[in-house]
Amino acid sequence: MRPISYLAAPLWVVQLASGAKSFRANPLLGSAWLNRRGLHAVRVLLARMMAERRRQRLAGYVGAGEIADYMRDGFVVRRNFLPPALFEAVRRDLDAHPLPSWERREGATVTRRASLDRPDIAGRPALAAFLDDSRIFDLMRYVAGCGGEPLTHVQTVIAEPDPSRPDPQNTLHMDTFHSTAKAWLYLQDVGPEDGPLLYVPGSHLMTPERLAWERDLSMRASHDADPEIAAGSFRVDRETVLRLGYREAVAMTVPANTLVVADTHGFHARCASARPTHRSELYATLRRNPFLPVTGLHLHAMPGLRGRLSARQALLDGLLKRFGIGGPWKRVAPTCLADPPSI
Ligand SMILES: [Fe+2]
C-alpha cells in the first residue's frame, strides 16, 4: 500500500459502522488480524440484531403469510401479483414505448436496466399504477429489515449459453454481510432452462456453522483470487451449503406475473441459461446502512430524489466517467423489452 493511501484511514474507521463490505478496498475490514479476533463476525451479528429490531417495526405493513414465508425460507413468492388487466397493460406499454436504458456485460450475459423514474414514465398510467402499489415495497422493507425507498427499474437479462464466458452471477453467493432485499416481478414465464433465480432456503438464517465459515473466509478474503470474494460477496459451492446445514437450492420456475422478494444475504444465484434467454422483469433493490437504529431518514426518499433515482445515477455515472473511473453500466439508446443488446 502506498503511503498516500493512509490519508483515507479516517474513512476506513467510519466505514466499520456502514454497509461497506470490500475486504480489498478497506485494510481494516480486510485485516486478517482483526477478523481473527472477530471483526467480521461482530459486524454480521450486530447488523443482524439491528435488522431484527427494525423488521419488527415494519411487520405491521405485511401479512402473516409473508412473514412466515420469509422467516422460514428467506424469500417470498406471490403468484398473480398484479391484477391481470394491469399486468397486461404494463406489458403492452413496455413492448411499445422505449425507456432510457443502461447495459452491463458479465461473461456471455447482458443485463439491461430501464428507468422507471417518474419523469420518464409521464403519461404512462400502467407503469404509474405499478409504482403506486405499495405492497411490493412494503414487503421489500420487511425482508431487507430497513425502511426507505427501493430503487426500481425494468430489468432485461439477455444470456447466451456459453461456458467459455462465465457469468459470476451463476455461482451461489451472498451479496453482502447483512440483509438486503431484491424483488423480481416476472413479465413472462420462467422455465428451468431460462436462467431462473436459485435460492438456498433458510440461508438467510445465521447458524454457528455459517458464522464460523464467514469468519474463516473473512481472514483471507482481501487476497482471494476471486475478486467478488475480495469485494465482500462470498461465493459458496453446493457441498459447503449442505455442510453448513442448509437445504438444496431451489429454482424459482414461475409463471408470468409472479413476484419474488428475497433477502440476498441468503445464498442465491442466477442459473446458467441452457438456451438463449431474453427475459424481463420489474426489478427493485433495497440496501441501507445495516447499523441504523431507525427505519426512516433515507436520502432516496427525500423530495427531489424520490422517484428520480435513475436520473441521479446517470448524472453520477457521467461525472465518474469524466474522472476516468466509470462504473460497469453503459448508457444505451432508449429500449423496449424485445430490443437486442447494444454492448
Ligand atoms: Fe446476488
Residues whose N, C-alpha, C, O or C-beta is under 5 A from the ligand:
A	BS01	LIG	D175
